[in-house]
Amino acid sequence: MAALDTLAEHLGVRADRLTAFSSYDEGQLARLDTLLTGAMSAEDEQFEAGLEEALRFVPRPLRPAAKKILFGGSRG
């Protein structure tokens, strides 16, 4: 089942851990995968926005160092 393998990959688990979903057809699994990846992306965006908002409470001279800590130096 390709859709089950794709779902497992997106969830970061082995496909055999999702045997409970083996009775679902490819379309249902693809829909579940779409919903889950959308929810995970939205969660990531909200988390990042929360970190950005939290920086408002860091004194301005310390913000570059705080950004480096929070975001791993990937931002300026």
TORVOKOL-990239 format. One record per residue: residue number from 0; x, y, z of N, C-alpha, C in turn; residue in three letters; chain. Coordinates in steps of 0.02 Angstrom, whole numbers, plus 50000, padded with zeros to 5 digits. Example, Ala and Ser with C-alpha at 12.3 -4.5 7.8 and 13.67 -1.06 7.14 Angstrom:
BEGIN
{nr: 0; n.east: 50660; n.north: 49716; n.up: 50390; ca.east: 50615; ca.north: 49775; ca.up: 50390; c.east: 50660; c.north: 49835; c.up: 50390; rest: ALA; kette: A}
{nr: 1; n.east: 50642; n.north: 49888; n.up: 50354; ca.east: 50684; ca.north: 49947; ca.up: 50357; c.east: 50645; c.north: 50002; c.up: 50394; rest: SER; kette: A}
// end
This chain:
BEGIN
{nr: 0; n.east: 50042; n.north: 49940; n.up: 50000; ca.east: 50000; ca.north: 50000; ca.up: 50000; c.east: 50044; c.north: 50062; c.up: 50000; rest: MET; kette: A}
{nr: 1; n.east: 50046; n.north: 50095; n.up: 49945; ca.east: 50088; ca.north: 50154; ca.up: 49938; c.east: 50066; c.north: 50211; c.up: 49984; rest: ALA; kette: A}
{nr: 2; n.east: 50001; n.north: 50220; n.up: 49990; ca.east: 49975; ca.north: 50275; ca.up: 50032; c.east: 49992; c.north: 50263; c.up: 50105; rest: ALA; kette: A}
{nr: 3; n.east: 49991; n.north: 50201; n.up: 50127; ca.east: 50008; ca.north: 50185; ca.up: 50196; c.east: 50083; c.north: 50198; c.up: 50208; rest: LEU; kette: A}
{nr: 4; n.east: 50124; n.north: 50182; n.up: 50160; ca.east: 50196; ca.north: 50196; ca.up: 50165; c.east: 50209; c.north: 50271; c.up: 50168; rest: ASP; kette: A}
{nr: 5; n.east: 50173; n.north: 50308; n.up: 50128; ca.east: 50181; ca.north: 50381; ca.up: 50127; c.east: 50160; c.north: 50410; c.up: 50194; rest: THR; kette: A}
{nr: 6; n.east: 50103; n.north: 50387; n.up: 50220; ca.east: 50079; ca.north: 50410; ca.up: 50285; c.east: 50131; c.north: 50395; c.up: 50339; rest: LEU; kette: A}
{nr: 7; n.east: 50157; n.north: 50335; n.up: 50339; ca.east: 50207; ca.north: 50315; ca.up: 50388; c.east: 50269; c.north: 50360; c.up: 50383; rest: ALA; kette: A}
{nr: 8; n.east: 50290; n.north: 50374; n.up: 50322; ca.east: 50348; ca.north: 50417; ca.up: 50313; c.east: 50336; c.north: 50487; c.up: 50341; rest: GLU; kette: A}
{nr: 9; n.east: 50278; n.north: 50515; n.up: 50328; ca.east: 50262; ca.north: 50582; ca.up: 50353; c.east: 50256; c.north: 50583; c.up: 50429; rest: HIS; kette: A}
{nr: 10; n.east: 50235; n.north: 50528; n.up: 50458; ca.east: 50230; ca.north: 50524; ca.up: 50531; c.east: 50296; c.north: 50504; c.up: 50564; rest: LEU; kette: A}
{nr: 11; n.east: 50343; n.north: 50482; n.up: 50524; ca.east: 50408; ca.north: 50463; ca.up: 50551; c.east: 50407; c.north: 50396; c.up: 50587; rest: GLY; kette: A}
{nr: 12; n.east: 50363; n.north: 50351; n.up: 50564; ca.east: 50359; ca.north: 50284; ca.up: 50594; c.east: 50366; c.north: 50231; c.up: 50539; rest: VAL; kette: A}
{nr: 13; n.east: 50377; n.north: 50169; n.up: 50559; ca.east: 50378; ca.north: 50115; ca.up: 50511; c.east: 50307; c.north: 50098; c.up: 50491; rest: ARG; kette: A}
{nr: 14; n.east: 50297; n.north: 50077; n.up: 50429; ca.east: 50230; ca.north: 50062; ca.up: 50404; c.east: 50196; c.north: 50007; c.up: 50444; rest: ALA; kette: A}
{nr: 15; n.east: 50235; n.north: 49960; n.up: 50471; ca.east: 50204; ca.north: 49906; ca.up: 50509; c.east: 50174; c.north: 49930; c.up: 50575; rest: ASP; kette: A}
{nr: 16; n.east: 50190; n.north: 49991; n.up: 50595; ca.east: 50160; ca.north: 50020; ca.up: 50655; c.east: 50089; c.north: 50046; c.up: 50641; rest: ARG; kette: A}
{nr: 17; n.east: 50070; n.north: 50050; n.up: 50577; ca.east: 50005; ca.north: 50076; ca.up: 50557; c.east: 49958; c.north: 50022; c.up: 50531; rest: LEU; kette: A}
{nr: 18; n.east: 49967; n.north: 49961; n.up: 50555; ca.east: 49926; ca.north: 49906; ca.up: 50531; c.east: 49852; c.north: 49917; c.up: 50545; rest: THR; kette: A}
{nr: 19; n.east: 49835; n.north: 49956; n.up: 50594; ca.east: 49765; ca.north: 49971; ca.up: 50610; c.east: 49731; c.north: 50006; c.up: 50551; rest: ALA; kette: A}
{nr: 20; n.east: 49770; n.north: 50038; n.up: 50508; ca.east: 49742; ca.north: 50074; ca.up: 50451; c.east: 49742; c.north: 50032; c.up: 50387; rest: PHE; kette: A}
{nr: 21; n.east: 49762; n.north: 49970; n.up: 50391; ca.east: 49769; ca.north: 49929; ca.up: 50331; c.east: 49701; c.north: 49914; c.up: 50298; rest: SER; kette: A}
{nr: 22; n.east: 49647; n.north: 49920; n.up: 50334; ca.east: 49581; ca.north: 49907; ca.up: 50304; c.east: 49555; c.north: 49967; c.up: 50264; rest: SER; kette: A}
{nr: 23; n.east: 49588; n.north: 50024; n.up: 50269; ca.east: 49567; ca.north: 50084; ca.up: 50233; c.east: 49592; c.north: 50079; c.up: 50161; rest: TYR; kette: A}
{nr: 24; n.east: 49553; n.north: 50106; n.up: 50114; ca.east: 49575; ca.north: 50105; ca.up: 50045; c.east: 49625; c.north: 50162; c.up: 50032; rest: ASP; kette: A}
{nr: 25; n.east: 49656; n.north: 50160; n.up: 49974; ca.east: 49708; ca.north: 50209; ca.up: 49956; c.east: 49683; c.north: 50281; c.up: 49961; rest: GLU; kette: A}
{nr: 26; n.east: 49622; n.north: 50293; n.up: 49938; ca.east: 49593; ca.north: 50360; ca.up: 49940; c.east: 49585; c.north: 50385; c.up: 50011; rest: GLY; kette: A}
{nr: 27; n.east: 49561; n.north: 50343; n.up: 50055; ca.east: 49552; ca.north: 50363; ca.up: 50125; c.east: 49619; c.north: 50377; c.up: 50158; rest: GLN; kette: A}
{nr: 28; n.east: 49668; n.north: 50335; n.up: 50143; ca.east: 49735; ca.north: 50346; ca.up: 50172; c.east: 49767; c.north: 50409; c.up: 50145; rest: LEU; kette: A}
{nr: 29; n.east: 49756; n.north: 50422; n.up: 50081; ca.east: 49784; ca.north: 50484; ca.up: 50051; c.east: 49751; c.north: 50545; c.up: 50083; rest: ALA; kette: A}
{nr: 30; n.east: 49685; n.north: 50541; n.up: 50095; ca.east: 49649; ca.north: 50597; ca.up: 50127; c.east: 49675; c.north: 50607; c.up: 50198; rest: ARG; kette: A}
{nr: 31; n.east: 49683; n.north: 50553; n.up: 50235; ca.east: 49710; ca.north: 50557; ca.up: 50303; c.east: 49779; c.north: 50588; c.up: 50303; rest: LEU; kette: A}
{nr: 32; n.east: 49821; n.north: 50567; n.up: 50256; ca.east: 49888; ca.north: 50594; ca.up: 50250; c.east: 49886; c.north: 50670; c.up: 50236; rest: ASP; kette: A}
{nr: 33; n.east: 49842; n.north: 50690; n.up: 50191; ca.east: 49834; ca.north: 50761; ca.up: 50175; c.east: 49814; c.north: 50801; c.up: 50236; rest: THR; kette: A}
{nr: 34; n.east: 49765; n.north: 50775; n.up: 50273; ca.east: 49742; ca.north: 50810; ca.up: 50334; c.east: 49797; c.north: 50814; c.up: 50387; rest: LEU; kette: A}
{nr: 35; n.east: 49832; n.north: 50759; n.up: 50396; ca.east: 49884; ca.north: 50758; ca.up: 50447; c.east: 49942; c.north: 50804; c.up: 50429; rest: LEU; kette: A}
{nr: 36; n.east: 49964; n.north: 50803; n.up: 50366; ca.east: 50020; ca.north: 50846; ca.up: 50347; c.east: 49999; c.north: 50919; c.up: 50350; rest: THR; kette: A}
{nr: 37; n.east: 49937; n.north: 50934; n.up: 50334; ca.east: 49912; ca.north: 51002; ca.up: 50340; c.east: 49911; c.north: 51025; c.up: 50413; rest: GLY; kette: A}
{nr: 38; n.east: 49888; n.north: 50982; n.up: 50457; ca.east: 49886; ca.north: 50998; ca.up: 50528; c.east: 49957; c.north: 51007; c.up: 50556; rest: ALA; kette: A}
{nr: 39; n.east: 50003; n.north: 50964; n.up: 50535; ca.east: 50072; ca.north: 50970; ca.up: 50559; c.east: 50104; c.north: 51034; c.up: 50534; rest: MET; kette: A}
{nr: 40; n.east: 50090; n.north: 51053; n.up: 50473; ca.east: 50118; ca.north: 51116; ca.up: 50446; c.east: 50089; c.north: 51176; c.up: 50483; rest: SER; kette: A}
{nr: 41; n.east: 50024; n.north: 51174; n.up: 50496; ca.east: 49992; ca.north: 51230; ca.up: 50533; c.east: 50021; c.north: 51235; c.up: 50603; rest: ALA; kette: A}
{nr: 42; n.east: 50033; n.north: 51178; n.up: 50635; ca.east: 50062; ca.north: 51178; ca.up: 50702; c.east: 50132; c.north: 51208; c.up: 50700; rest: GLU; kette: A}
{nr: 43; n.east: 50172; n.north: 51189; n.up: 50651; ca.east: 50240; ca.north: 51216; ca.up: 50644; c.east: 50238; c.north: 51292; c.up: 50635; rest: ASP; kette: A}
{nr: 44; n.east: 50193; n.north: 51315; n.up: 50594; ca.east: 50187; ca.north: 51388; ca.up: 50581; c.east: 50166; c.north: 51425; c.up: 50645; rest: GLU; kette: A}
{nr: 45; n.east: 50119; n.north: 51397; n.up: 50682; ca.east: 50096; ca.north: 51429; ca.up: 50744; c.east: 50152; c.north: 51429; c.up: 50796; rest: GLN; kette: A}
{nr: 46; n.east: 50189; n.north: 51375; n.up: 50800; ca.east: 50244; ca.north: 51372; ca.up: 50848; c.east: 50296; c.north: 51424; c.up: 50832; rest: PHE; kette: A}
{nr: 47; n.east: 50313; n.north: 51429; n.up: 50768; ca.east: 50363; ca.north: 51479; ca.up: 50747; c.east: 50338; c.north: 51550; c.up: 50760; rest: GLU; kette: A}
{nr: 48; n.east: 50274; n.north: 51562; n.up: 50747; ca.east: 50245; ca.north: 51628; ca.up: 50761; c.east: 50247; c.north: 51643; c.up: 50836; rest: ALA; kette: A}
{nr: 49; n.east: 50236; n.north: 51593; n.up: 50877; ca.east: 50240; ca.north: 51602; ca.up: 50949; c.east: 50310; c.north: 51619; c.up: 50972; rest: GLY; kette: A}
{nr: 50; n.east: 50359; n.north: 51587; n.up: 50942; ca.east: 50429; ca.north: 51604; ca.up: 50959; c.east: 50445; c.north: 51676; c.up: 50939; rest: LEU; kette: A}
{nr: 51; n.east: 50423; n.north: 51694; n.up: 50880; ca.east: 50434; ca.north: 51763; ca.up: 50857; c.east: 50401; c.north: 51813; c.up: 50905; rest: GLU; kette: A}
{nr: 52; n.east: 50341; n.north: 51798; n.up: 50926; ca.east: 50304; ca.north: 51842; ca.up: 50972; c.east: 50340; c.north: 51845; c.up: 51039; rest: GLU; kette: A}
{nr: 53; n.east: 50367; n.north: 51790; n.up: 51061; ca.east: 50402; ca.north: 51788; ca.up: 51126; c.east: 50463; c.north: 51833; c.up: 51125; rest: ALA; kette: A}
{nr: 54; n.east: 50493; n.north: 51844; n.up: 51067; ca.east: 50551; ca.north: 51887; ca.up: 51063; c.east: 50536; c.north: 51960; c.up: 51081; rest: LEU; kette: A}
{nr: 55; n.east: 50472; n.north: 51979; n.up: 51079; ca.east: 50453; ca.north: 52047; ca.up: 51099; c.east: 50473; c.north: 52061; c.up: 51172; rest: ARG; kette: A}
{nr: 56; n.east: 50477; n.north: 52009; n.up: 51212; ca.east: 50491; ca.north: 52017; ca.up: 51283; c.east: 50565; c.north: 52014; c.up: 51299; rest: PHE; kette: A}
{nr: 57; n.east: 50605; n.north: 52002; n.up: 51248; ca.east: 50678; ca.north: 52000; ca.up: 51257; c.east: 50704; c.north: 52071; c.up: 51243; rest: VAL; kette: A}
{nr: 58; n.east: 50746; n.north: 52098; n.up: 51288; ca.east: 50773; ca.north: 52164; ca.up: 51275; c.east: 50807; c.north: 52168; c.up: 51207; rest: PRO; kette: A}
{nr: 59; n.east: 50796; n.north: 52223; n.up: 51172; ca.east: 50820; ca.north: 52232; ca.up: 51103; c.east: 50894; c.north: 52213; c.up: 51094; rest: ARG; kette: A}
{nr: 60; n.east: 50939; n.north: 52233; n.up: 51139; ca.east: 51010; ca.north: 52216; ca.up: 51128; c.east: 51023; c.north: 52140; c.up: 51130; rest: PRO; kette: A}
{nr: 61; n.east: 50979; n.north: 52102; n.up: 51162; ca.east: 50989; ca.north: 52030; ca.up: 51169; c.east: 50953; c.north: 51990; c.up: 51116; rest: LEU; kette: A}
{nr: 62; n.east: 50912; n.north: 52022; n.up: 51075; ca.east: 50871; ca.north: 51985; ca.up: 51026; c.east: 50912; c.north: 51945; c.up: 50976; rest: ARG; kette: A}
{nr: 63; n.east: 50967; n.north: 51972; n.up: 50949; ca.east: 51006; ca.north: 51930; ca.up: 50901; c.east: 51029; c.north: 51864; c.up: 50933; rest: PRO; kette: A}
{nr: 64; n.east: 51053; n.north: 51868; n.up: 50994; ca.east: 51075; ca.north: 51806; ca.up: 51028; c.east: 51016; c.north: 51760; c.up: 51042; rest: ALA; kette: A}
{nr: 65; n.east: 50960; n.north: 51788; n.up: 51062; ca.east: 50900; ca.north: 51748; ca.up: 51076; c.east: 50876; c.north: 51714; c.up: 51012; rest: ALA; kette: A}
{nr: 66; n.east: 50877; n.north: 51750; n.up: 50956; ca.east: 50856; ca.north: 51721; ca.up: 50892; c.east: 50902; c.north: 51663; c.up: 50873; rest: LYS; kette: A}
{nr: 67; n.east: 50967; n.north: 51672; n.up: 50885; ca.east: 51015; ca.north: 51620; ca.up: 50868; c.east: 51001; c.north: 51557; c.up: 50910; rest: LYS; kette: A}
{nr: 68; n.east: 50984; n.north: 51566; n.up: 50973; ca.east: 50969; ca.north: 51511; ca.up: 51016; c.east: 50904; c.north: 51477; c.up: 50996; rest: ILE; kette: A}
{nr: 69; n.east: 50851; n.north: 51517; n.up: 50984; ca.east: 50785; ca.north: 51489; ca.up: 50967; c.east: 50782; c.north: 51459; c.up: 50898; rest: LEU; kette: A}
{nr: 70; n.east: 50815; n.north: 51489; n.up: 50850; ca.east: 50808; ca.north: 51467; ca.up: 50781; c.east: 50872; c.north: 51436; c.up: 50753; rest: PHE; kette: A}
{nr: 71; n.east: 50921; n.north: 51423; n.up: 50795; ca.east: 50981; ca.north: 51389; ca.up: 50772; c.east: 51025; c.north: 51430; c.up: 50725; rest: GLY; kette: A}
{nr: 72; n.east: 51020; n.north: 51494; n.up: 50730; ca.east: 51063; ca.north: 51537; ca.up: 50688; c.east: 51043; c.north: 51541; c.up: 50616; rest: GLY; kette: A}
{nr: 73; n.east: 50983; n.north: 51514; n.up: 50598; ca.east: 50962; ca.north: 51514; ca.up: 50528; c.east: 50929; c.north: 51579; c.up: 50507; rest: SER; kette: A}
{nr: 74; n.east: 50924; n.north: 51626; n.up: 50554; ca.east: 50892; ca.north: 51690; ca.up: 50539; c.east: 50936; c.north: 51747; c.up: 50560; rest: ARG; kette: A}
{nr: 75; n.east: 50921; n.north: 51805; n.up: 50530; ca.east: 50959; ca.north: 51865; ca.up: 50549; c.east: 50922; c.north: 51909; c.up: 50595; rest: GLY; kette: A}
// end
